[in-house]
């Protein structure tokens, strides 16, 4: 996975075609976005650090606005 921009992550998260799941463990939170069974993006939050990751071909899943 590679780093992506927040707007790209939000584009994927707000799309009704994809499901997302949230896991929290102490100070760490992970939000994963799935297309069917395939993981396409994730957001990790550790304390105040937020990182957004996408698979290599994540742009194929973005919607045009």
Helices and strands as residue ranges (DSSP letters): E 2-3, H 6-13, E 19-25, E 28-35, E 38-46, E 49-54, G 58-61
